[in-house]
Amino acid sequence: MTTDAGGIVGEFLSLKESTDADVLAMQCGDFYEFFADDAELVADELDLKVSQKSSHGSSYPMAGVPLTELTPYLTALVERGYRVAVAEQYETDDGHARRIERVVSPGTVVDPDGAAARWLAAVEYDDGSDEPWGVAFAEVTTGRFHAAAVADLDDVRAELHRFAPVELLPGPGVRDDDARLADLRESTDARLTLHEAEAFAPGRARHRLGDHFGDQALAAVGLDADPAVAAAGAVLHYVDETGAGVLASMTRLGGLDPGGRVALDATTQRNLELVETMQGERDGTLLSTLDHTETAAGTRLLREWLTRPRRDREELERRGAAVEAFASAALARDRLLDTLDGTADLERLAARATSGSAGPRDLAAVRSALGRLPELAAAIDGTELADSPVPDVLARPDQDAARALHDELADAIAAEPPGSVVGDGGVIARGYDEELDELVEEYEEAVEWLDTLAEREKRSHGLTHVSVDRNKTDGYYIQVGKSVAGQAPEHYREIKTLKNSKRFVTEELEERERTVLRMEERREELERRILDEVRERVASESEVLQDVGRALAELDTLASLGHHAATNDWVRPEFTDGDELVVEAGRHPVVERTTDFVPNDLRMDRERGFLIVTGPNMSGKSTYMRQCALISLLAQAGSFVPADAATLPLVDGVYTRVGALDELAQGRSTFMVEMQELSNILHSATEDSLVILDEVGRGTATYDGISIAWAATEYLHNEVRAKTLFATHYHELTALADHLPRVANVHVAAEERDGDVTFLRRVREGPTDRSYGVHVADLAGVPGPVVARADAVLDRLREEKAIEAKGAGGGDDGTKQAVFDLAAGEFVAGGGNGESDDAAAGIDTAPNGAGDGTAAATEGSLAGAAAGDGAGGQDDPEVAAVLEALRETDVNETPPVELMAKVQEWQTRLENGE
């Protein structure tokens, strides 16, 4: 508590030590100052100038920002992930002192830049609970609050990906276990803040939630499990402790509605690029493609709908009807969007009002937004929109309360108030407060006297070059040009000499100045009091503002979807109670915007629920499957879909496995990630789910990969029974269509003429015969010798001939040193020049198509089993019968599954014969 420079630095360092914030901004008069390491930090982050402040023989770096300009600097620091404590100055008998009034963190900044939501999250774990994980999410700028118990870490990851919090509070049950804390760190980019453990105590948290939301709120949203209660209570406590002042805007406790939404795990959201591309960008996402909204709140709601699709058919039909009306009523839609253009974000303004940070222009923005309600009603009345669900959206908020608040703000706040300055006038409208009106009238008379003083002095005293002005140093003064300053009357008292003029005051001018200063001080006091009262009135109606804000956001979102549907020839999907999923001429909603897209049909039902998708690389298999997932997701977000027609079931989840990057830093290879994603699908999907598998088993040895893909196909088909599209280059899997009743083959067609391959992008029935991988390598610019050699190797493979390993022995003449035995799966000794010695390699070279090598190897192994170990050889009638059956088997006409069954039967017969 001091005013000297050394004491100020000491006070700063003492306050900084008392807080766990990263940075301290301390008010010193008209500035917020940063000292020592904090000054260096903010100078680097915000490009501020650093000076030096001496303190008790030491010198400290110092940086500062004006009192009225803290918010943008504060926001910039917070958005870089820092927690900033703010110490305000107050008067004492001994001078000035400071105390920390608030701590602003990434999740508690009330005035963020941009439209994106800034969620604060908490996660707690308790293995003694049936649902051991609890999650809570609060958006302090809008007052949104959600909490729920979830079953496992995958569900936690999905919610973290969906909400994308900027700050996360791990509870003691999480941070006391290194593995759980590490998992949480991997699951989010949010800043992890270690809030006090007591805030997560379930008893305290339950009491805090009951006090804030009402005793019945927890039961209403099914928030019973201790971890979920602890997480929600900790969020409330943290917001309160940081001094954000926005608790009053959090009026509703919502759940995550797990039974009413479509499950979208973090992997699926990433793979489908809903709100962020694989490269972490917004452009090229489904959200950026559909976003034609006019308001920040509309963009946020559209994002919510896309990441949290619904299973409520009634709600989806309501949204679909509204989108249909907007799509067909172009003029009404454009008028409504024009009316919404520039509308303020009422949810955020409500939070600012409750925190006490809403300024005059914020209140004017509230008034303007509420004033749009009758304009929007007029844009709807008498149009096609009037017979749709659109008017119901607008009628949802309390219209009387909204109108009353608008009218009060119209009466109270000036038409164009200043930004935040109170005291310069122009904040409160004339006619609202009688005392202020009288004071302003007197003040204006006094100012008019001062404004006309120069002309009167010129006339009275014959002076030229006379002006009257005011500054902080001299107050009001009369300035006379130096050439005529000698003619100044005797009652002028000189106060300053300048290069070309002199300044004077008079007793009357000084008296008028004192009067004006008293009136300005009184006016500022009255305006501040009235503004606080109006702001409190707005804060008391925060729930009304939130309702109106959400209604405007929904209109904006529905109109945006209608606009996109109309301009891109999208159709309204039909929902079926059965298993039928039929899409006619379906398209990918993002890709169709950037290329000449080839539409394709899709048909799935109870008898045809598993499609194996084959075809060349780069032919469009992945796009085809993704568009199916996106069409389903769009429909259950309430949107139209990119197709000529679509009949869809309501799915309970969309799961994807679409390739992976190595995560070596976390000790997880591509194949490990692939298997973990597959595991999640096999555990989570149900018969009402939609599963997209883009390659399974490609990250390991061929036989291992085929085995895993084969077993996963059988499990999904037999046990899970989810609708599944499975793209694979394992052509062996296509044989499953002959043995599993719900499996069907489709392929993306290609056409080869004179060595040139054309990808037709058409999906046709049946399996493909080739993958054209060597052709793709050529397209990718792989060196010509490599492509030519690959072609030669491929030809040998197709003919079941040995493949020579060129240069394996280091010879300079290209002499063959070894050949690869296809039957044995290994290199064997070879020799000589020219063509390979197929007999020496033990390879059956008869070009009878895929499977002949297997037949030859099988016959050899069976014959060996019959002839070896004195088992009787071919003199044994059973052995002879098996060999005869083998010779009569046409492997070209026998599906692989049936062939393997025959082999197993023959082996059993031989073993029994022994």
BELQUI-V923717 format. One record per backbone hydrogen bond with DSSP energy under -0.5 kcal/mol. CO is the residue of the C=O (numbers start at 1). NH is the residue of the N-H. If there is no record, write none. Layout:
BEGIN
co:CO nh:NH
co:CO nh:NH
END
This chain:
BEGIN
co:4 nh:8
co:5 nh:9
co:6 nh:10
co:7 nh:11
co:8 nh:12
co:9 nh:13
co:10 nh:14
co:11 nh:15
co:12 nh:16
co:13 nh:17
co:14 nh:18
co:16 nh:19
co:23 nh:85
co:24 nh:26
co:25 nh:87
co:26 nh:33
co:28 nh:31
co:30 nh:67
co:31 nh:28
co:31 nh:33
co:32 nh:65
co:33 nh:26
co:34 nh:63
co:35 nh:38
co:35 nh:39
co:36 nh:39
co:36 nh:40
co:37 nh:41
co:38 nh:42
co:39 nh:43
co:40 nh:44
co:41 nh:45
co:42 nh:46
co:43 nh:47
co:51 nh:62
co:53 nh:60
co:55 nh:58
co:58 nh:55
co:60 nh:53
co:61 nh:36
co:62 nh:51
co:63 nh:34
co:65 nh:32
co:66 nh:69
co:67 nh:70
co:69 nh:73
co:70 nh:74
co:71 nh:75
co:72 nh:76
co:73 nh:77
co:74 nh:78
co:75 nh:79
co:76 nh:80
co:77 nh:80
co:77 nh:82
co:78 nh:81
co:82 nh:84
co:83 nh:22
co:83 nh:23
co:83 nh:85
co:84 nh:104
co:85 nh:25
co:85 nh:87
co:86 nh:88
co:86 nh:101
co:86 nh:102
co:87 nh:27
co:88 nh:99
co:90 nh:97
co:92 nh:95
co:95 nh:92
co:97 nh:90
co:99 nh:88
co:99 nh:101
co:102 nh:86
co:103 nh:105
co:104 nh:84
co:105 nh:108
co:105 nh:109
co:107 nh:140
co:119 nh:166
co:119 nh:167
co:120 nh:138
co:121 nh:169
co:122 nh:136
co:123 nh:171
co:124 nh:134
co:126 nh:129
co:130 nh:132
co:132 nh:126
co:133 nh:150
co:134 nh:124
co:135 nh:148
co:136 nh:122
co:137 nh:146
co:138 nh:120
co:138 nh:140
co:139 nh:142
co:139 nh:143
co:139 nh:144
co:141 nh:351
co:144 nh:139
co:145 nh:254
co:146 nh:137
co:148 nh:135
co:150 nh:133
co:152 nh:156
co:153 nh:157
co:154 nh:158
co:155 nh:159
co:156 nh:160
co:157 nh:161
co:158 nh:162
co:159 nh:163
co:160 nh:164
co:166 nh:191
co:167 nh:121
co:168 nh:170
co:168 nh:193
co:169 nh:123
co:171 nh:174
co:171 nh:175
co:172 nh:176
co:174 nh:177
co:174 nh:181
co:176 nh:178
co:177 nh:181
co:178 nh:182
co:179 nh:183
co:180 nh:184
co:181 nh:185
co:182 nh:186
co:183 nh:187
co:184 nh:187
co:184 nh:188
co:185 nh:188
co:191 nh:168
co:191 nh:193
co:193 nh:195
co:196 nh:199
co:197 nh:200
co:198 nh:201
co:201 nh:205
co:202 nh:206
co:203 nh:207
co:204 nh:208
co:205 nh:209
co:206 nh:210
co:207 nh:211
co:208 nh:212
co:209 nh:213
co:209 nh:214
co:210 nh:214
co:214 nh:217
co:216 nh:220
co:217 nh:221
co:218 nh:223
co:219 nh:222
co:222 nh:224
co:225 nh:229
co:226 nh:230
co:227 nh:231
co:228 nh:232
co:229 nh:233
co:230 nh:234
co:231 nh:235
co:232 nh:236
co:233 nh:237
co:234 nh:238
co:235 nh:239
co:236 nh:240
co:237 nh:241
co:238 nh:242
co:239 nh:244
co:240 nh:243
co:242 nh:103
co:246 nh:249
co:246 nh:250
co:247 nh:250
co:249 nh:251
co:252 nh:254
co:254 nh:147
co:257 nh:260
co:257 nh:261
co:260 nh:311
co:260 nh:312
co:263 nh:654
co:265 nh:269
co:266 nh:270
co:267 nh:271
co:268 nh:272
co:269 nh:274
co:270 nh:273
co:273 nh:286
co:274 nh:287
co:277 nh:280
co:281 nh:277
co:282 nh:285
co:285 nh:289
co:286 nh:290
co:287 nh:291
co:290 nh:292
co:294 nh:342
co:295 nh:299
co:296 nh:300
co:297 nh:301
co:298 nh:302
co:299 nh:303
co:300 nh:304
co:301 nh:305
co:302 nh:306
co:303 nh:307
co:304 nh:308
co:309 nh:262
co:311 nh:313
co:312 nh:316
co:313 nh:317
co:314 nh:318
co:315 nh:319
co:316 nh:320
co:317 nh:321
co:318 nh:322
co:319 nh:323
co:320 nh:324
co:321 nh:325
co:322 nh:326
co:323 nh:327
co:324 nh:328
co:325 nh:329
co:328 nh:330
co:329 nh:333
co:330 nh:334
co:331 nh:335
co:332 nh:336
co:333 nh:337
co:334 nh:338
co:335 nh:339
co:336 nh:340
co:337 nh:341
co:340 nh:343
co:344 nh:346
co:345 nh:349
co:346 nh:350
co:347 nh:351
co:348 nh:352
co:349 nh:353
co:350 nh:354
co:351 nh:355
co:352 nh:356
co:352 nh:357
co:352 nh:358
co:353 nh:356
co:359 nh:363
co:360 nh:364
co:361 nh:365
co:362 nh:366
co:363 nh:367
co:364 nh:368
co:365 nh:369
co:366 nh:370
co:367 nh:371
co:368 nh:372
co:369 nh:372
co:370 nh:373
co:371 nh:375
co:372 nh:376
co:373 nh:377
co:374 nh:378
co:375 nh:379
co:376 nh:380
co:377 nh:381
co:380 nh:383
co:380 nh:386
co:383 nh:386
co:384 nh:387
co:385 nh:388
co:385 nh:391
co:388 nh:391
co:389 nh:393
co:390 nh:393
co:390 nh:394
co:391 nh:395
co:392 nh:396
co:393 nh:396
co:397 nh:399
co:398 nh:402
co:399 nh:403
co:400 nh:404
co:401 nh:405
co:402 nh:406
co:403 nh:407
co:404 nh:408
co:405 nh:409
co:406 nh:410
co:407 nh:411
co:408 nh:412
co:409 nh:413
co:412 nh:429
co:414 nh:417
co:419 nh:361
co:427 nh:414
co:429 nh:432
co:433 nh:437
co:434 nh:438
co:435 nh:439
co:436 nh:440
co:437 nh:441
co:438 nh:442
co:439 nh:443
co:440 nh:444
co:441 nh:445
co:442 nh:446
co:443 nh:447
co:444 nh:448
co:445 nh:449
co:446 nh:450
co:447 nh:451
co:448 nh:452
co:450 nh:453
co:452 nh:456
co:453 nh:457
co:454 nh:458
co:455 nh:459
co:456 nh:460
co:457 nh:461
co:457 nh:463
co:458 nh:462
co:465 nh:481
co:467 nh:479
co:469 nh:477
co:471 nh:475
co:475 nh:471
co:477 nh:469
co:477 nh:479
co:478 nh:480
co:478 nh:504
co:479 nh:467
co:480 nh:502
co:481 nh:484
co:481 nh:485
co:484 nh:487
co:485 nh:488
co:489 nh:492
co:492 nh:494
co:493 nh:505
co:496 nh:503
co:500 nh:482
co:501 nh:498
co:502 nh:480
co:503 nh:495
co:503 nh:496
co:504 nh:478
co:505 nh:493
co:506 nh:510
co:507 nh:511
co:508 nh:512
co:509 nh:513
co:510 nh:514
co:511 nh:515
co:512 nh:516
co:513 nh:517
co:514 nh:518
co:515 nh:519
co:516 nh:520
co:517 nh:521
co:518 nh:522
co:519 nh:523
co:520 nh:524
co:521 nh:525
co:522 nh:526
co:523 nh:527
co:524 nh:528
co:525 nh:529
co:526 nh:530
co:527 nh:531
co:528 nh:532
co:529 nh:533
co:530 nh:534
co:531 nh:535
co:532 nh:536
co:533 nh:537
co:534 nh:538
co:535 nh:539
co:536 nh:540
co:537 nh:541
co:538 nh:541
co:539 nh:542
co:541 nh:545
co:542 nh:546
co:543 nh:547
co:544 nh:548
co:545 nh:549
co:546 nh:550
co:547 nh:551
co:548 nh:552
co:549 nh:553
co:550 nh:554
co:551 nh:555
co:552 nh:556
co:553 nh:557
co:554 nh:558
co:555 nh:559
co:556 nh:560
co:557 nh:561
co:558 nh:562
co:559 nh:563
co:560 nh:564
co:561 nh:565
co:562 nh:566
co:563 nh:567
co:564 nh:568
co:565 nh:569
co:565 nh:570
co:571 nh:641
co:574 nh:648
co:576 nh:650
co:581 nh:604
co:582 nh:647
co:583 nh:585
co:583 nh:602
co:584 nh:644
co:584 nh:645
co:586 nh:600
co:587 nh:589
co:588 nh:592
co:590 nh:593
co:591 nh:594
co:591 nh:595
co:595 nh:597
co:597 nh:599
co:600 nh:586
co:602 nh:583
co:604 nh:581
co:608 nh:605
co:609 nh:724
co:610 nh:612
co:610 nh:744
co:611 nh:613
co:611 nh:726
co:612 nh:614
co:612 nh:746
co:613 nh:728
co:614 nh:748
co:616 nh:619
co:620 nh:624
co:621 nh:625
co:622 nh:626
co:623 nh:627
co:624 nh:628
co:625 nh:629
co:626 nh:630
co:627 nh:631
co:628 nh:632
co:629 nh:633
co:630 nh:634
co:631 nh:635
co:632 nh:636
co:633 nh:637
co:634 nh:637
co:634 nh:638
co:634 nh:639
co:635 nh:638
co:636 nh:310
co:641 nh:571
co:641 nh:643
co:642 nh:587
co:645 nh:584
co:646 nh:574
co:647 nh:582
co:648 nh:576
co:649 nh:651
co:652 nh:263
co:653 nh:690
co:654 nh:265
co:655 nh:692
co:657 nh:694
co:659 nh:658
co:663 nh:666
co:663 nh:668
co:664 nh:667
co:668 nh:663
co:669 nh:673
co:670 nh:674
co:671 nh:675
co:672 nh:676
co:673 nh:677
co:674 nh:678
co:675 nh:679
co:676 nh:680
co:677 nh:681
co:678 nh:682
co:679 nh:683
co:680 nh:684
co:681 nh:685
co:686 nh:689
co:688 nh:652
co:689 nh:723
co:690 nh:655
co:691 nh:693
co:691 nh:725
co:692 nh:657
co:692 nh:694
co:693 nh:695
co:693 nh:727
co:697 nh:700
co:701 nh:705
co:702 nh:706
co:703 nh:707
co:704 nh:708
co:705 nh:709
co:706 nh:710
co:707 nh:711
co:708 nh:712
co:709 nh:713
co:710 nh:714
co:711 nh:715
co:712 nh:716
co:713 nh:717
co:714 nh:718
co:715 nh:719
co:715 nh:720
co:716 nh:721
co:716 nh:722
co:723 nh:691
co:724 nh:611
co:725 nh:693
co:725 nh:727
co:726 nh:613
co:727 nh:695
co:729 nh:731
co:730 nh:733
co:731 nh:734
co:732 nh:735
co:733 nh:736
co:734 nh:737
co:735 nh:738
co:736 nh:739
co:736 nh:740
co:739 nh:741
co:740 nh:743
co:742 nh:609
co:742 nh:610
co:744 nh:612
co:745 nh:766
co:746 nh:614
co:747 nh:749
co:747 nh:764
co:748 nh:616
co:749 nh:760
co:749 nh:761
co:751 nh:753
co:751 nh:758
co:753 nh:756
co:756 nh:753
co:758 nh:751
co:758 nh:760
co:762 nh:749
co:762 nh:764
co:764 nh:747
co:771 nh:617
co:772 nh:776
co:773 nh:777
co:774 nh:778
co:775 nh:779
co:776 nh:780
co:777 nh:782
co:778 nh:781
co:783 nh:786
co:783 nh:787
co:784 nh:788
co:785 nh:789
co:786 nh:790
co:787 nh:791
co:788 nh:792
co:789 nh:793
co:790 nh:794
co:791 nh:795
co:792 nh:796
co:793 nh:797
co:794 nh:798
co:795 nh:799
co:796 nh:801
co:797 nh:800
co:802 nh:804
co:803 nh:820
co:804 nh:806
co:805 nh:808
co:805 nh:817
co:807 nh:810
co:811 nh:814
co:815 nh:807
co:817 nh:830
co:818 nh:805
co:819 nh:821
co:819 nh:828
co:820 nh:803
co:820 nh:822
co:821 nh:825
co:821 nh:826
co:826 nh:821
co:828 nh:819
co:832 nh:816
co:836 nh:838
co:837 nh:841
co:838 nh:842
co:838 nh:843
co:839 nh:842
co:843 nh:845
co:846 nh:848
co:849 nh:852
co:851 nh:855
co:852 nh:856
co:853 nh:857
co:854 nh:858
co:855 nh:859
co:856 nh:860
co:857 nh:861
co:858 nh:862
co:859 nh:863
co:860 nh:864
co:861 nh:865
co:862 nh:866
co:863 nh:867
co:864 nh:868
co:866 nh:873
co:867 nh:870
co:868 nh:871
co:872 nh:875
co:873 nh:876
co:876 nh:880
co:877 nh:881
co:878 nh:882
co:879 nh:883
co:880 nh:884
co:881 nh:885
co:882 nh:886
co:883 nh:887
co:884 nh:888
co:885 nh:889
co:886 nh:889
co:889 nh:891
co:890 nh:893
co:890 nh:894
co:893 nh:895
co:895 nh:899
co:896 nh:900
co:897 nh:901
co:898 nh:902
co:899 nh:903
co:900 nh:904
co:901 nh:905
co:902 nh:906
co:903 nh:907
co:904 nh:908
co:905 nh:909
co:906 nh:910
co:907 nh:911
co:908 nh:912
co:909 nh:913
co:910 nh:914
END
